[in-house]
Amino acid sequence: METVTMIVLVLYLTGSPIEFMGHHETANGWERMGIAGCLTMKRTLRRNGFKSNAAGTTRYSCESRKVKVGPNYEGKEIVKELL
């Protein structure tokens, strides 16, 4: 696995990251998200019903993080771990 710094969309629950993604499928194939893609995905989630709660314990955040990337079961690069 390789360690890189990239933009990831992170779901926090009570202050701890529980889910994350750094890649998405586009017309050009499987690509790293970047800030524009991350904000688009966050906006799509909001439009489809996700709401951050008033206490701030559940929220999505676009962040530049050090991560470990590696192949998934299809051989595509995905974020395996947040560092």
Secondary structure by P-SEA (a helix, b strand, c coil): cbbbbbbbbbbbccccccccccccccccccccccaaaaaaaaaaaaaabbbbcccccccccccccbbbbbbcccccccccccc
